[in-house]
Amino acid sequence: MKIATWNVNSLTARLQHVLDWLIANPVDVLCLQELKMSDDKFPLEVLKSAGYDAAVFGQKTYNGVAILSLAPVRDVVKNIGGFIDDHSRVISATIDTPAGELRVVNGYFVNGQAPGTEKFEYKMRWLSALRDWLREELVAHPNLVLLGDFNVTPEDRDSFDPVGLAETIHHTTAEREHFKDLLKLGMTDSFRLFDQPEKSYSWWDYRMLGYQKNRGLRIDHILVSAPLVPRVKGCVIDRVPRKWEKPSDHAPVILDLAP
């Protein structure tokens, strides 16, 4: 089965992009971030017509996440258990597959703005809460995928300018330590299970010809739990939608899991 993540940076603006992409890439599961719409505005019927069930956690103007699935979704949970948050950032659901239950956790991680700000401190608290909650989730759901827009470059090779951007947002030691903490829970960065082209990124700034010059960051990730690692057959970044007219600044990332 194929599972993808894509920060669409407004589903209102890019619904047709999503539909077109699904026609060309009929993945089993597509996790979306930055819907930027409330639940009542979510195009459920349109996506059902395309064959997808959906679990939605929207928010007007900002944030918002959704899980689209060819198979029905169940046991939906919104946000991080035990962490009070006014923002719609996490949605989890169980999907029944031929290989058994699969728990999908889709997150739009906190941006953090800049080190030393209140938003950065919120990001640190949020990441700590995610780690503690995910530890419990892995006990309850051994076959788990954590994916989404992490807003973290795990390593220098995930940034177009690791020296110039050192210790700035997405590049700080603190953020990268939190990413490592997720790996210490038994999660694996599926993209790094394979040889990848140098300068592989999933996000490019709209400004200063960011995409054309490949001034990007790899901040969209798909982590898999230990039992799933032997089933991972590939993980790629699809840059094609970033070339479309009025694109999202993010590209989809696709995980290929064997049955």
C-alpha positions as CSV (number, residue, x, y, z in Angstrom):
1,M,0.0,0.0,0.0
2,K,1.0,3.6,-0.5
3,I,0.7,6.3,2.1
4,A,1.4,10.0,1.4
5,T,1.7,13.2,3.3
6,W,1.2,16.7,1.8
7,N,1.0,20.1,3.3
8,V,-1.4,21.7,0.8
9,N,-1.2,25.2,2.3
10,S,-5.0,25.8,1.9
11,L,-7.3,23.0,0.6
12,T,-9.7,25.7,-0.6
13,A,-7.0,27.0,-3.0
14,R,-5.7,23.5,-3.9
15,L,-8.6,21.1,-3.9
16,Q,-8.3,20.6,-7.6
17,H,-4.5,19.9,-7.2
18,V,-5.3,17.2,-4.7
19,L,-7.9,15.6,-7.0
20,D,-5.6,15.7,-10.0
21,W,-2.7,14.3,-8.0
22,L,-4.9,11.4,-6.7
23,I,-5.9,10.5,-10.2
24,A,-2.2,10.3,-11.2
25,N,-1.2,8.8,-7.8
26,P,-4.0,6.7,-6.4
27,V,-2.5,6.2,-3.0
28,D,-4.3,4.2,-0.3
29,V,-3.9,7.0,2.3
30,L,-3.2,10.7,1.9
31,C,-2.6,12.9,4.9
32,L,-3.1,16.6,4.5
33,Q,-1.9,19.5,6.6
34,E,-2.7,23.2,6.6
35,L,-6.3,22.8,5.4
36,K,-7.0,26.3,6.6
37,M,-10.8,25.6,6.7
38,S,-13.3,24.6,9.3
39,D,-14.9,21.1,9.3
40,D,-18.1,22.3,7.8
41,K,-16.2,23.6,4.8
42,F,-14.3,20.4,4.2
43,P,-15.2,18.9,0.7
44,L,-16.3,15.5,2.1
45,E,-18.7,14.6,-0.8
46,V,-16.2,15.6,-3.5
47,L,-13.5,13.3,-1.9
48,K,-16.0,10.5,-1.4
49,S,-16.8,10.8,-5.1
50,A,-13.1,10.2,-5.7
51,G,-13.3,7.1,-3.6
52,Y,-11.9,8.4,-0.3
53,D,-13.2,8.2,3.3
54,A,-12.0,11.1,5.4
55,A,-11.2,12.0,9.0
56,V,-11.1,15.7,9.5
57,F,-9.9,18.1,12.2
58,G,-10.2,21.6,10.7
59,Q,-9.7,25.1,11.8
60,K,-10.7,28.4,10.3
61,T,-7.9,30.3,8.6
62,Y,-5.0,28.4,10.1
63,N,-3.8,24.8,10.7
64,G,-6.2,21.9,10.1
65,V,-5.3,18.2,9.3
66,A,-7.1,15.3,7.5
67,I,-6.6,11.7,6.7
68,L,-8.0,10.5,3.4
69,S,-8.3,6.7,2.9
70,L,-9.6,4.3,0.4
71,A,-10.5,2.0,3.3
72,P,-12.8,3.2,6.1
73,V,-11.1,5.0,9.0
74,R,-12.0,4.3,12.6
75,D,-11.1,5.2,16.2
76,V,-10.3,8.8,15.3
77,V,-8.5,10.9,17.9
78,K,-7.8,14.6,17.6
79,N,-4.7,16.3,19.0
80,I,-2.3,15.0,21.6
81,G,-3.8,13.3,24.6
82,G,-3.3,15.2,27.8
83,F,-2.0,18.3,26.0
84,I,-4.4,21.3,26.0
85,D,-4.1,23.0,22.6
86,D,-6.4,25.4,20.8
87,H,-4.9,24.5,17.4
88,S,-5.9,21.7,15.1
89,R,-2.6,20.0,14.6
90,V,-2.9,16.2,15.0
91,I,-5.4,13.6,13.8
92,S,-5.0,9.9,14.3
93,A,-7.0,7.0,12.9
94,T,-6.9,3.2,12.5
95,I,-7.2,1.7,9.1
96,D,-7.8,-2.0,8.5
97,T,-5.4,-3.4,5.9
98,P,-4.8,-6.9,4.5
99,A,-1.8,-7.1,6.8
100,G,-3.8,-6.0,9.9
101,E,-4.5,-2.8,11.7
102,L,-2.4,0.3,10.8
103,R,-2.4,3.4,13.1
104,V,-1.9,6.6,11.2
105,V,-0.9,9.7,13.1
106,N,-0.9,12.9,10.9
107,G,0.6,16.0,12.3
108,Y,1.1,19.6,11.4
109,F,4.0,20.3,13.8
110,V,4.4,23.8,15.4
111,N,6.5,26.1,13.3
112,G,8.1,27.9,16.2
113,Q,8.9,31.2,14.5
114,A,12.3,31.8,16.0
115,P,14.4,30.6,19.0
116,G,13.8,32.6,22.1
117,T,10.2,33.4,21.3
118,E,7.0,32.3,23.0
119,K,6.1,30.4,19.9
120,F,9.4,28.5,20.0
121,E,8.8,27.6,23.7
122,Y,5.3,26.3,22.7
123,K,7.0,24.2,20.0
124,M,9.3,22.7,22.6
125,R,6.4,21.9,24.9
126,W,4.3,20.5,22.0
127,L,7.2,18.2,20.9
128,S,7.7,16.9,24.4
129,A,4.0,16.1,24.8
130,L,4.0,14.4,21.4
131,R,6.9,12.2,22.4
132,D,5.3,11.2,25.7
133,W,1.9,10.5,24.0
134,L,3.5,8.6,21.1
135,R,5.2,6.3,23.5
136,E,1.9,5.2,24.8
137,E,0.4,5.0,21.3
138,L,3.1,2.6,20.2
139,V,2.3,0.2,23.0
140,A,-1.4,0.2,22.0
141,H,-0.6,0.3,18.2
142,P,2.6,-1.4,17.3
143,N,2.0,-0.9,13.6
144,L,2.1,2.9,13.5
145,V,3.0,5.6,11.0
146,L,3.8,9.2,12.1
147,L,3.8,11.6,9.2
148,G,3.2,15.2,8.2
149,D,4.9,18.5,8.2
150,F,7.4,18.3,11.1
151,N,8.9,21.8,10.6
152,V,12.3,20.3,11.4
153,T,15.3,19.5,9.3
154,P,16.8,16.4,11.0
155,E,20.3,16.8,9.6
156,D,22.4,19.4,7.7
157,R,21.9,17.5,4.5
158,D,18.2,18.3,4.8
159,S,18.8,22.0,4.2
160,F,20.1,24.0,1.2
161,D,22.2,26.2,3.5
162,P,23.1,24.3,6.8
163,V,25.9,26.7,7.6
164,G,24.1,30.0,7.0
165,L,20.9,28.8,8.7
166,A,22.6,27.0,11.6
167,E,20.6,27.4,14.8
168,T,17.8,29.2,13.1
169,I,14.2,27.9,13.1
170,H,13.9,24.3,11.7
171,H,17.7,23.9,12.2
172,T,18.2,24.3,15.9
173,T,19.9,21.7,18.1
174,A,16.8,21.6,20.3
175,E,14.5,20.8,17.4
176,R,16.8,18.1,16.1
177,E,17.1,16.6,19.5
178,H,13.3,16.3,19.7
179,F,13.3,14.6,16.3
180,K,15.9,12.1,17.6
181,D,13.7,11.5,20.6
182,L,11.0,10.3,18.3
183,L,13.5,7.9,16.7
184,K,14.6,6.6,20.1
185,L,11.0,5.5,20.6
186,G,11.7,2.9,17.9
187,M,10.6,5.0,14.9
188,T,12.5,5.1,11.6
189,D,12.8,7.9,9.0
190,S,11.6,5.9,6.0
191,F,13.2,8.3,3.5
192,R,16.6,7.6,4.9
193,L,16.2,3.8,4.5
194,F,17.2,4.3,0.9
195,D,19.9,6.0,-1.1
196,Q,18.4,9.4,-2.1
197,P,19.6,12.1,-4.5
198,E,21.6,14.8,-2.9
199,K,19.7,18.0,-2.1
200,S,16.4,16.3,-1.7
201,Y,13.9,18.7,-0.2
202,S,10.1,18.8,0.3
203,W,9.6,22.6,0.8
204,W,10.7,25.6,-1.0
205,D,10.1,29.3,-0.3
206,Y,7.8,31.1,-2.8
207,R,10.2,34.0,-2.7
208,M,13.6,34.6,-4.4
209,L,13.0,31.7,-6.9
210,G,13.3,29.2,-4.1
211,Y,12.1,26.2,-6.1
212,Q,13.9,27.1,-9.3
213,K,17.2,27.4,-7.4
214,N,16.4,24.4,-5.2
215,R,16.8,26.5,-2.0
216,G,14.7,24.0,-0.1
217,L,14.3,22.1,3.2
218,R,13.3,18.5,3.9
219,I,10.7,19.1,6.7
220,D,8.0,16.7,5.6
221,H,8.6,13.2,7.0
222,I,7.2,9.7,7.3
223,L,8.3,7.8,10.3
224,V,7.4,4.1,10.7
225,S,7.5,1.9,13.8
226,A,9.9,-1.0,14.1
227,P,7.4,-3.8,12.9
228,L,6.8,-1.9,9.7
229,V,10.4,-1.3,8.7
230,P,10.8,-4.7,6.9
231,R,7.8,-3.8,4.8
232,V,9.1,-0.5,3.6
233,K,9.8,-0.8,-0.1
234,G,10.4,2.9,-0.9
235,C,10.0,6.5,0.1
236,V,10.1,9.4,-2.4
237,I,9.4,13.0,-2.7
238,D,7.1,13.9,-5.7
239,R,8.3,17.3,-6.9
240,V,5.9,17.4,-9.8
241,P,3.0,19.4,-8.0
242,R,5.5,22.1,-7.0
243,K,5.8,22.9,-10.7
244,W,2.1,23.5,-11.1
245,E,0.4,26.9,-11.3
246,K,-0.1,28.4,-7.9
247,P,1.3,25.4,-6.1
248,S,1.7,24.6,-2.4
249,D,5.1,25.4,-1.2
250,H,5.4,21.7,-0.1
251,A,5.6,18.6,-2.2
252,P,4.0,15.2,-1.4
253,V,6.1,12.5,0.2
254,I,5.1,8.9,-0.6
255,L,5.8,5.7,1.4
256,D,5.5,2.3,-0.3
257,L,4.6,-0.5,2.1
258,A,4.6,-4.2,1.1
259,P,1.5,-6.2,2.2
